[in-house]
């Protein structure tokens, strides 16, 4: 019988080894069990009917890594069944705090089942109605299994991880294209020449940076404003985040506002002649990174029967076809080095008429709740990460600028870029120093900072200033 587990940080655990017990855990695909130290603790849970259920659980250091919330789909089901109290969890991807085992399953699950569609059901529980099964072909872009987590093992203890979403035919084809480089069809896609030509004709250089236009598949006359969905998502987001996370969220957006990455929409009620679209957003917590919280914008969000921003945009052609050749160049010579461009996407400007499809909502006062007088309308002045066209726009901008330099070093850098990372090897120290010098001056012209330089050559690293060096060792 499987046991119910609680994340240790939520429990008052006695650290005395004499008061701990060994818990034997069998994990998926393994013949031998793992043994972990745990304590048996009492947990009080408030149920949907406001009653309290007291249970005994084992407190363990970790249950899972971050799990996808599937928040959008659960909201969709809630709208379809407004009379049912759907168990909607956090909008933020986060680890599980409680894993209910078979020992307590029937203490929570009542047993009543409602059919939603083929392979998708609602199961009644004391914590709300739980979505079980899979989305059907009506939701091909968001195919995801629910309540189907299997256990895995790391070096320290067992943990549970979410399975990868099932691959559709296009994704299987893409997987094999990456694995079997050189044994595939031509990577050219329909209209790719037209997209590159459109980019070259419409991109302008102004105030120390390039300003681009979105590569529309067709002019988005039917693109909905999405304001209602964005407002609903903001309301749900604010309800679910604690005060500390809200303040951190606000700090990120205020920093972007101060730096000119986003700007305030002066008259949001007056729609301009060009398309207007609002992007819902949520956050991802990045423990151990310089930027602890990252805001993620959902350009694929849409209501039933409507279109999303990504539906109207070309993904763009691949700007790196020969991955094998790229890796060979990195391993070819004695002196290898890597670097990355700091916040590269946010250094490329959006032309004025293309900014209003990147509007989003935030709060003037994060502690005052969501109401009309407390909502501020913002929009991007730069290319946000998360839009389907953004990787192509970044790659095209960098290659366009480097091609105009005409130097050997600029050509070498262009051949060595993968998204916002630079990887290369050269035969001599002089070449490495020349590429470093040209790289810094060239990217400074774009208001970009190339940093985190690292190399296997100590003399090359000594020639680099500390603020440009990576803190990681090779």
C-alpha positions as CSV (number, residue, x, y, z in Angstrom):
1,X,0.0,0.0,0.0
2,X,1.4,3.4,-1.0
3,X,1.8,6.0,1.8
4,X,0.8,9.6,1.9
5,X,3.7,12.0,1.8
6,X,4.1,15.6,2.9
7,X,6.8,18.1,1.8
8,X,9.1,18.5,4.9
9,X,9.2,22.3,4.7
10,X,5.5,22.4,5.6
11,X,5.9,20.3,8.8
12,X,7.5,20.7,12.2
13,X,9.9,17.8,12.0
14,X,12.0,16.5,14.9
15,X,15.6,16.4,13.7
16,X,16.6,13.9,16.4
17,X,17.6,10.7,14.5
18,X,16.2,8.6,17.4
19,X,12.7,9.9,16.6
20,X,13.0,9.3,12.8
21,X,12.1,6.1,11.0
22,X,13.2,4.5,7.8
23,X,10.7,4.5,4.9
24,X,11.2,2.0,2.2
25,X,10.3,3.4,-1.2
26,X,9.9,1.4,-4.4
27,X,10.2,3.6,-7.5
28,X,9.2,3.0,-11.1
29,X,11.4,0.7,-13.2
30,X,13.6,-0.3,-10.2
31,X,13.9,-3.8,-8.7
32,X,15.4,-2.6,-5.4
33,X,13.9,-0.1,-3.0
34,X,15.4,3.1,-1.6
35,X,15.4,3.9,2.1
36,X,14.9,7.5,3.3
37,X,14.7,9.0,6.7
38,X,11.3,10.4,7.6
39,X,9.0,11.4,10.5
40,X,5.4,10.6,11.0
41,X,3.5,13.9,11.6
42,X,-0.1,14.9,12.0
43,X,-1.7,17.2,9.4
44,X,-5.0,19.1,9.6
45,X,-6.6,19.8,6.2
46,X,-9.6,22.2,5.7
47,X,-11.9,20.7,3.1
48,X,-14.3,22.4,0.7
49,X,-17.2,22.1,3.1
50,X,-15.1,23.9,5.8
51,X,-14.7,20.8,7.9
52,X,-11.3,19.7,9.0
53,X,-9.7,16.3,8.3
54,X,-6.8,15.2,10.5
55,X,-4.5,12.6,8.9
56,X,-1.1,11.1,9.7
57,X,1.5,11.5,6.9
58,X,5.2,10.9,6.4
59,X,7.3,14.1,6.0
60,X,10.0,13.8,3.3
61,X,12.6,16.3,2.1
62,X,11.1,16.4,-1.4
63,X,8.2,15.0,-3.3
64,X,8.5,16.4,-6.8
65,X,10.1,19.0,-9.0
66,X,7.9,21.8,-10.4
67,X,4.7,20.4,-11.9
68,X,2.8,22.1,-14.7
69,X,-0.4,23.7,-13.3
70,X,-2.5,23.3,-16.5
71,X,-4.3,26.3,-15.1
72,X,-5.8,27.5,-18.4
73,X,-7.4,24.1,-19.2
74,X,-8.8,23.8,-15.7
75,X,-10.4,27.2,-16.0
76,X,-11.9,26.1,-19.3
77,X,-13.5,23.1,-17.6
78,X,-14.7,25.3,-14.8
79,X,-16.5,27.6,-17.3
80,X,-18.1,24.5,-18.9
81,X,-19.3,23.3,-15.5
82,X,-20.0,26.5,-13.5
83,X,-22.0,24.7,-10.8
84,X,-19.1,22.4,-9.9
85,X,-16.3,23.4,-7.6
86,X,-13.3,22.4,-9.7
87,X,-10.1,21.8,-7.8
88,X,-8.0,24.5,-9.5
89,X,-4.5,24.7,-8.2
90,X,-1.7,27.3,-8.5
91,X,-1.3,29.2,-11.7
92,X,2.5,29.0,-11.0
93,X,4.4,25.8,-11.8
94,X,5.5,24.6,-8.4
95,X,6.4,21.3,-6.6
96,X,3.7,19.2,-5.0
97,X,3.3,19.7,-1.2
98,X,1.2,16.7,-0.5
99,X,1.1,13.3,-2.3
100,X,-2.0,11.3,-1.4
101,X,-1.3,7.6,-1.3
102,X,-3.7,4.6,-1.5
103,X,-3.7,4.5,2.3
104,X,-5.8,7.8,2.4
105,X,-7.2,7.9,-1.1
106,X,-10.8,7.1,-0.1
107,X,-10.6,9.7,2.7
108,X,-10.6,12.3,0.0
109,X,-12.2,10.9,-3.1
110,X,-16.0,10.5,-2.9
111,X,-16.4,8.4,-6.0
112,X,-18.9,10.3,-8.2
113,X,-17.7,10.7,-11.7
114,X,-18.9,13.0,-14.5
115,X,-18.1,12.5,-18.1
116,X,-16.6,15.6,-19.9
117,X,-15.7,14.1,-23.2
118,X,-13.9,11.0,-24.6
119,X,-11.0,10.1,-22.2
120,X,-11.7,13.0,-19.9
121,X,-13.7,12.9,-16.6
122,X,-14.3,14.8,-13.4
123,X,-14.0,12.9,-10.1
124,X,-15.6,14.3,-7.0
125,X,-13.4,14.7,-4.0
126,X,-13.5,16.6,-0.7
127,X,-11.0,19.1,-2.1
128,X,-13.2,19.8,-5.2
129,X,-13.8,18.0,-8.5
130,X,-10.6,16.6,-9.9
131,X,-9.9,16.5,-13.7
132,X,-8.7,13.0,-14.8
133,X,-7.7,11.7,-18.2
134,X,-6.5,13.5,-21.3
135,X,-7.7,16.3,-23.5
136,X,-9.2,15.1,-26.7
137,X,-8.3,16.2,-30.3
138,X,-10.3,19.4,-29.6
139,X,-7.1,20.6,-27.8
140,X,-4.3,19.4,-30.0
141,X,-1.9,22.1,-29.0
142,X,-2.2,21.4,-25.3
143,X,-2.2,17.7,-25.1
144,X,-1.4,16.8,-21.5
145,X,-2.1,13.9,-19.2
146,X,-3.5,14.6,-15.7
147,X,-2.9,12.9,-12.4
148,X,-0.3,10.6,-14.1
149,X,3.0,11.2,-12.4
150,X,5.5,8.4,-12.1
151,X,8.4,8.1,-9.7
152,X,12.1,8.4,-10.5
153,X,15.4,8.3,-8.7
154,X,18.2,10.7,-8.2
155,X,21.4,10.2,-6.2
156,X,19.9,11.2,-2.9
157,X,16.4,10.0,-2.7
158,X,13.3,9.1,-4.8
159,X,11.3,11.8,-6.3
160,X,8.2,12.0,-8.5
161,X,8.4,13.8,-11.9
162,X,5.7,14.7,-14.5
163,X,5.8,12.8,-17.7
164,X,6.6,14.6,-20.9
165,X,3.5,15.5,-23.0
166,X,2.7,12.9,-25.7
167,X,4.3,13.8,-29.0
168,X,2.0,14.4,-32.0
169,X,3.2,13.5,-35.6
170,X,4.8,16.9,-36.2
171,X,6.8,16.8,-32.9
172,X,7.9,13.2,-33.7
173,X,9.1,14.4,-37.1
174,X,10.9,17.3,-35.5
175,X,12.6,15.0,-32.9
176,X,14.0,12.8,-35.7
177,X,15.1,15.8,-37.7
178,X,17.2,16.9,-34.7
179,X,18.6,13.4,-33.9
180,X,19.3,12.4,-37.5
181,X,21.0,15.6,-38.8
182,X,22.0,15.1,-42.4
183,X,19.4,12.4,-43.0
184,X,16.3,14.6,-43.4
185,X,14.4,16.7,-45.8
186,X,15.5,20.2,-46.6
187,X,14.8,22.4,-43.6
188,X,13.5,25.2,-45.8
189,X,9.9,26.0,-45.0
190,X,7.2,27.6,-47.1
191,X,7.5,31.4,-47.4
192,X,10.9,31.5,-45.6
193,X,12.5,33.6,-48.3
194,X,9.6,36.0,-48.1
195,X,9.9,36.3,-44.3
196,X,13.6,37.1,-44.5
197,X,12.9,39.6,-47.3
198,X,10.2,41.2,-45.2
199,X,12.5,41.4,-42.2
200,X,15.3,43.1,-44.3
201,X,12.9,45.6,-45.8
202,X,11.0,46.7,-42.7
203,X,13.8,46.6,-40.0
204,X,15.2,50.0,-39.0
205,X,18.1,51.1,-36.8
206,X,17.2,54.0,-34.5
207,X,18.5,55.2,-31.1
208,X,21.2,52.6,-30.8
209,X,19.0,49.5,-31.5
210,X,17.1,47.7,-34.3
211,X,13.3,48.1,-34.4
212,X,11.4,45.3,-36.1
213,X,7.8,44.4,-37.2
214,X,6.0,41.2,-36.6
215,X,6.0,38.7,-39.5
216,X,2.2,38.2,-39.9
217,X,0.8,35.2,-41.7
218,X,-2.0,37.6,-42.7
219,X,-3.0,40.9,-41.3
220,X,-4.8,40.1,-38.0
221,X,-8.1,41.8,-38.5
222,X,-9.8,39.0,-36.5
223,X,-7.4,39.0,-33.6
224,X,-9.5,39.6,-30.5
225,X,-8.5,42.1,-27.8
226,X,-8.4,39.3,-25.3
227,X,-9.0,41.8,-22.5
228,X,-11.5,39.7,-20.6
229,X,-9.3,36.6,-20.6
230,X,-6.3,38.7,-19.5
231,X,-8.4,40.3,-16.7
232,X,-9.6,36.9,-15.5
233,X,-6.1,35.5,-15.5
234,X,-4.8,38.5,-13.6
235,X,-7.5,38.1,-10.9
236,X,-6.7,34.4,-10.5
237,X,-2.9,35.1,-10.4
238,X,-3.2,37.8,-7.7
239,X,-5.4,35.5,-5.5
240,X,-2.9,32.7,-5.7
241,X,0.4,34.6,-5.1
242,X,1.6,35.5,-1.6
243,X,2.6,39.1,-0.7
244,X,6.3,38.4,-1.0
245,X,5.9,36.9,-4.5
246,X,3.6,39.7,-5.6
247,X,6.2,42.3,-4.5
248,X,8.9,40.4,-6.4
249,X,6.7,40.2,-9.5
250,X,6.0,44.0,-9.2
251,X,9.7,44.7,-8.8
252,X,10.5,42.9,-12.1
253,X,7.8,44.9,-14.0
254,X,8.8,48.2,-12.4
255,X,12.4,47.6,-13.4
256,X,11.3,46.9,-17.0
257,X,9.2,50.1,-17.0
258,X,12.2,52.1,-15.7
259,X,14.5,50.6,-18.4
260,X,11.9,51.3,-21.2
261,X,11.4,47.6,-21.9
262,X,7.6,48.2,-21.4
263,X,5.6,51.4,-21.3
264,X,2.3,52.6,-20.0
265,X,-0.7,52.7,-22.5
266,X,-1.9,56.3,-22.1
267,X,-5.5,55.9,-23.3
268,X,-6.3,52.2,-23.2
269,X,-10.0,52.7,-23.9
270,X,-9.2,54.4,-27.2
271,X,-8.3,51.6,-29.6
272,X,-5.9,52.6,-32.4
273,X,-6.4,51.7,-36.1
274,X,-4.0,48.8,-35.8
275,X,-4.6,45.5,-33.9
276,X,-4.8,45.4,-30.1
277,X,-4.3,42.3,-28.1
278,X,-3.7,41.6,-24.3
279,X,-1.4,38.8,-23.2
280,X,-2.1,36.9,-19.9
281,X,1.0,36.2,-17.9
282,X,2.2,34.2,-14.9
283,X,5.6,33.7,-13.2
284,X,8.2,31.0,-12.8
285,X,10.3,31.0,-9.6
286,X,14.0,30.3,-10.5
287,X,15.8,29.3,-7.3
288,X,19.5,29.9,-7.3
289,X,19.5,32.3,-10.3
290,X,20.3,36.0,-10.3
291,X,16.8,36.8,-11.5
292,X,14.7,34.8,-9.0
293,X,11.3,35.4,-10.7
294,X,10.7,35.4,-14.4
295,X,7.4,36.6,-16.0
296,X,6.1,34.3,-18.7
297,X,3.7,35.7,-21.3
298,X,1.1,33.5,-22.9
299,X,0.8,34.4,-26.6
300,X,-1.1,31.2,-27.3
301,X,-4.0,32.1,-25.1
302,X,-7.4,32.3,-26.7
303,X,-11.1,31.7,-26.0
304,X,-13.0,28.9,-27.8
305,X,-13.5,29.8,-31.4
306,X,-11.1,32.7,-31.5
307,X,-7.4,33.1,-32.5
308,X,-4.3,33.7,-30.4
309,X,-1.4,36.1,-31.3
310,X,0.8,33.1,-32.2
311,X,-1.9,31.9,-34.6
312,X,-1.3,34.9,-36.7
313,X,2.5,34.9,-36.7
314,X,5.1,33.0,-38.7
315,X,7.5,31.1,-36.6
316,X,10.2,32.0,-39.2
317,X,12.9,29.8,-40.8
318,X,15.6,28.1,-38.8
319,X,18.7,30.3,-38.8
320,X,21.0,27.4,-37.8
321,X,20.8,24.5,-40.2
322,X,24.0,22.6,-39.7
323,X,24.1,21.8,-36.0
324,X,26.8,19.1,-36.5
325,X,29.1,21.6,-38.2
326,X,28.4,24.1,-35.4
327,X,29.6,21.6,-32.8
328,X,32.6,20.6,-34.9
329,X,33.7,24.2,-35.0
330,X,33.5,24.4,-31.2
331,X,35.7,21.3,-30.8
332,X,38.1,21.8,-33.8
333,X,40.8,24.0,-32.3
334,X,42.8,24.2,-29.1
335,X,41.3,27.4,-27.6
336,X,37.6,27.1,-27.0
337,X,35.4,29.7,-25.5
338,X,31.7,30.5,-24.8
339,X,29.7,33.6,-23.9
340,X,26.2,34.8,-23.9
341,X,24.2,38.0,-24.7
342,X,22.5,39.5,-21.7
343,X,18.7,39.6,-22.1
344,X,19.1,39.6,-25.9
345,X,15.4,39.5,-26.8
346,X,14.6,42.6,-24.8
347,X,17.3,44.7,-26.6
348,X,15.4,44.6,-29.9
349,X,12.8,47.3,-30.3
350,X,9.3,46.9,-31.6
351,X,8.0,49.5,-34.1
352,X,5.2,51.6,-32.7
353,X,2.3,50.1,-34.7
354,X,3.3,46.6,-33.6
355,X,3.4,47.2,-29.9
356,X,-0.3,47.1,-29.1
357,X,-0.5,43.4,-29.7
358,X,1.8,42.9,-26.7
359,X,-0.4,44.7,-24.1
360,X,-0.8,43.3,-20.7
361,X,-2.4,44.2,-17.3
362,X,-0.8,44.8,-14.0
363,X,-1.6,46.6,-10.7
364,X,-0.8,50.1,-9.5
365,X,-0.8,48.7,-5.9
366,X,-0.1,45.0,-5.6
367,X,-1.8,44.9,-2.2
368,X,-5.0,46.6,-3.3
369,X,-6.5,43.8,-5.3
370,X,-7.9,43.7,-8.9
371,X,-10.4,46.5,-9.6
372,X,-10.7,49.0,-12.5
373,X,-9.1,51.9,-10.6
374,X,-6.1,49.8,-9.6
375,X,-5.3,48.3,-13.1
376,X,-2.6,49.7,-15.2
377,X,-2.3,48.9,-19.0
378,X,1.2,48.2,-20.2
379,X,2.8,47.2,-23.5
380,X,6.2,46.1,-24.7
381,X,8.5,48.4,-26.6
382,X,10.9,45.5,-27.2
383,X,10.5,41.9,-28.5
384,X,9.3,39.8,-25.6
385,X,10.5,36.2,-25.2
386,X,7.6,33.7,-25.6
387,X,6.2,35.0,-28.9
388,X,6.5,32.3,-31.6
389,X,8.4,34.7,-33.9
390,X,10.9,36.0,-31.3
391,X,13.7,33.4,-31.8
392,X,13.8,34.1,-35.5
393,X,13.7,37.9,-35.0
394,X,16.7,37.7,-32.6
395,X,18.7,35.4,-34.9
396,X,17.9,37.5,-38.0
397,X,18.8,40.8,-36.3
398,X,22.2,39.5,-35.1
399,X,23.1,38.0,-38.5
400,X,21.9,41.1,-40.3
401,X,24.1,43.4,-38.2
402,X,27.1,41.1,-38.2
403,X,27.0,40.8,-42.0
404,X,27.1,44.5,-42.3
405,X,30.4,44.7,-40.4
406,X,32.3,42.8,-43.1
407,X,35.2,41.7,-40.9
408,X,36.6,38.2,-40.5
409,X,35.8,38.3,-36.7
410,X,32.2,39.4,-37.3
411,X,31.7,36.6,-39.8
412,X,33.2,34.1,-37.3
413,X,30.9,35.4,-34.5
414,X,27.8,35.1,-36.9
415,X,28.7,31.4,-37.6
416,X,29.1,30.7,-33.9
417,X,25.8,32.0,-32.4
418,X,23.1,29.7,-31.2
419,X,20.1,31.8,-30.1
420,X,21.9,34.2,-27.5
421,X,24.9,32.0,-26.9
422,X,28.4,32.2,-28.5
423,X,30.4,29.0,-28.9
424,X,33.6,28.7,-30.9
425,X,37.2,27.4,-30.9
426,X,40.2,29.0,-32.6
427,X,43.8,28.0,-33.2
428,X,45.6,31.0,-31.7
429,X,45.3,33.3,-28.7
430,X,45.4,36.3,-30.9
431,X,42.3,35.2,-32.8
432,X,40.4,34.6,-29.5
433,X,41.3,38.1,-28.3
434,X,40.3,39.7,-31.6
435,X,36.9,38.0,-31.5
436,X,36.4,39.1,-27.9
437,X,37.3,42.7,-28.9
438,X,35.1,42.8,-32.0
439,X,32.3,41.0,-30.2
440,X,32.1,43.6,-27.4
441,X,32.2,46.6,-29.7
442,X,29.7,45.1,-32.2
443,X,27.1,44.2,-29.6
444,X,27.6,47.5,-27.8
445,X,26.4,49.1,-31.1
446,X,23.1,47.1,-30.6
447,X,22.8,48.1,-26.9
448,X,23.6,44.5,-26.1
449,X,26.1,43.2,-23.5
450,X,28.0,40.1,-24.4
451,X,29.2,38.6,-21.1
452,X,29.8,35.3,-19.1
453,X,33.0,34.6,-21.1
454,X,34.6,31.3,-20.3
455,X,37.4,29.4,-21.9
456,X,39.8,26.4,-21.4
457,X,42.7,28.8,-22.0
458,X,43.9,30.5,-18.8
459,X,45.9,33.3,-20.7
460,X,42.8,34.2,-22.6
461,X,40.8,34.4,-19.4
462,X,43.4,36.6,-17.8
463,X,43.0,39.1,-20.7
464,X,39.2,39.5,-19.9
465,X,37.9,42.0,-17.3
466,X,36.2,40.5,-14.3
467,X,32.8,41.9,-15.1
468,X,32.9,40.1,-18.4
469,X,34.0,36.7,-17.0
470,X,31.7,33.8,-16.1
471,X,31.7,32.8,-12.4
472,X,31.6,29.1,-13.5
473,X,34.7,27.1,-14.0
474,X,35.4,25.0,-17.1
